[in-house]
Amino acid sequence: MMINADNYRLLEEKAKALGAKAVRLIPAETIVVENRTILKCIFGCNGYGSRVCPPYIPGVDEFKKMLADYDWALLVEWKSENVFSREVSENFIKFSVEPPESEETKNRFFENLKTVMKDRKETIQPGVLEIEKLAWTLGYNTALATFPGMCTWCATSDYSDVKCAGAGPCHHPTLRRPCLMGLGVRMDKTLEKLGTPLQNFPMDDTAPSPYTLVLLD
């Protein structure tokens, strides 16, 4: 199904009004999905077990079949001013378990962490849901938003932690959407195919660009 030019303009305008830096309509077949991607979810990510991540979302093979039913996707790049130092970028997961000894580094890490959660809870997650809702009203009945990582609806008021339900009933079942990496999506390879390489890690006093996809039928 072709995406009507007027509908695309409405979706793009909505996304930018909600905090998107750039929006691009891409063929769904461009999205690279690999089974091995979720190894990084299971091993090394402290978000594993969030209700938008494995094992609570479709498996990679199952998602590949679902993705084949979609023709298009909106690739949404969100604005971010969350500047990471090289040390924090290289050790982000480690520092979430073992805070750095340096008080300055510790403060930078926790400010970065809080900003990640704040951006997701206040901008990205509600933003992609609004884009999905608009797509639905425009006639794309199986439009589906995705999250850039673990869900932060249940972040504490000071953004120091996320009180996810884990194995219990989700506190916000109608507001959760699957994490891209948890579905097996390789955003780096997808962007390479589109001629827009993902920023290299580790960051070095730069702000990473959070990406999400909204699938369109």
N, C-alpha and C positions, 0 to 999 in steps of 0.2 A: 504494500500500500504506500503510495507516494504521500509525503507530508506536504500539505497545502502551504504555499508561501506565506499567506496571511496568518495561518496557524503558527508557523515557525516564528514569525515576527512577534506574535503575542507571547509565545513561550520564552523567546529570547528577552523581550522587554521585562517580563515578569521576573526571570532569573536575575537580571542585572539590578532590578529594583530591590531584590531580596539580598543582594550582596555578592553576586557572581562577578568575577573579573572578565570572564569570556565564556561564550557558549558556542558549541559547534555541533551540527547535525552530522552524524556518521552512520554508515551502514552497520547494522548489528554484526554482520559477518566479519567486520574489522576487529572486533573485540577478541583478544587472545585469552584463551582459558586453558590452563594446564593443571593436571591432577597434582603435580608436585608442589604447587603454590601453597596448599594448606599445611604443608610441613612447617612453614614458617609461622603458621597460626598455632599449631599444636606444640611446637618446640620453640620457645624463645619469646612468645608474646604473652604478656600478663593479662591480655584481654580475652584469652581463650576461655570459653564458658559463658561469655556474655550472651544474652538471648538473641543477638543478631549475628552470632558467630557459630562455627561448628561446635558441638554436634547438633545445634538447634535449627539449622537451616539446610536446604537441599544439598546433597552431596554433589561433587563436581560433575560426575557423569550425568546425573539427573539434571543439573543446571544446563549442561551443554545441550541436552535435548530441548529444554524449555527455551533457551536462547535462540535455537533454530526456528522457533515460531515467530520471532520478532524480525522486522525488517530494518528498523532504525533505532537509534539511541541518541539522546542528547548528552554530549560530553560537557560537563559543567566544571569550570575552574573557578574556585572561590578565592576572594581576596584574603590575604593574610599579612599581618605585620608582626608575626611571631618569630622574631629573629633568633636563630640558634647559633651558639658558639660551636666551634669544632669539637671541643671536649664534651659538651653536653650532647651534641648530635651523635658522636661516636659511642656514647655510653648511656643513651636514654633509657633503655630497658633495664640495664644494670643499676642505674641510679634510683629507679623506682623500687628496687628491692634493697639495695645497699647505698644509701645516700653518700655523696662524696664527703671527704673529710674537710675540704676547703669550704669555709663559710660562704665565700663569694660564689663559688661554683654551685654550692647547694642552693643558694638563693636564686641563681639564674635558672637552675633546673626546675625548681618548684614554680617559678614564674612562667616558664615555658609550658610546663605541664598544666597549670591552671588555665593558660590561654588556649591550649589545645581543647580542653574540655569546654571552656566557655564558648569558643568559636563553634564547636559542634552543637552544643545544646541551644545556643541562642540564635545562631545564623544558619549553619549548614543543614542540620536535621530538619528544623521547621521549614527551611527554604526548599529542600528537595520535595518535601511533602506538599508544599503549595504548588510547586511545578507539576507534580504528579496529579494533583487535584484539578489544575487547569487543563492538563492534557485530557483527563477523563471527561471534563465538561465539553471539550472540543470534539469528543467522539472516539478518543483512543481508549477503549474500554478496559484494556488490560495493561495500561501504562503502569510501570513499576519503578519507584525510586530506589536508590541504594545509598548506603552510608559509607563514609571513607574509612571507618574503623569501628572499634567497639562503641556501643551505644552509651550516650551520656545523659539520657533523660533523668536518670536517678543520681546525677552528680549532687554532692552536698552544696549548700548555699555558698560556701567559701571556695568551692571548686578544689578542695583538697583530696577528694575521694569520690568514687562512684559506688553507690550501694545497690549494685545489681541484684536482681532476684536469684540469679544463678539457676539452680535446679528447681527452684520454687516457681509459683505462678508469676508471670511478668506483670510488673506494676502498670505498664502502658502497652498492652497488647496491640491496640489499633494503631500505635504510632511507631512501631519498630519496623525496620526494613533491613534486609541482609547487608552485611559487610562485603565489600567488593573482593577483598583478598580471600575471605572465607568461602566465597563461591568459586574461587580458583582463578579470578581475573588477574592477568598480568598487565597492570597499568603501564609499566615501563615499555613492554613490547608493543602494546596497543598504540602508545604515543609515538614510538619509533616508526610504526607502519604509517602513521599520519604525518610524519615529518616534523614532529614536535617532541624531541627527546625529553624524558623526565629529568629533572635536576639530579645531578650527581650527589651521592652521599659519600662521606658525611658533609653536612652543611658547614659553612665557614663564615659566620656572621651574615647569614642570608636567611630569608624566610621561605620555607617550602610552600609549594602550591597544592592545596588539598583539591582532589578531583572526586567527582561523583558521576554516575551514569543514571539517566532516566530512560528506561526501555520503552519503546513505542511500537504498537502493532500497526 
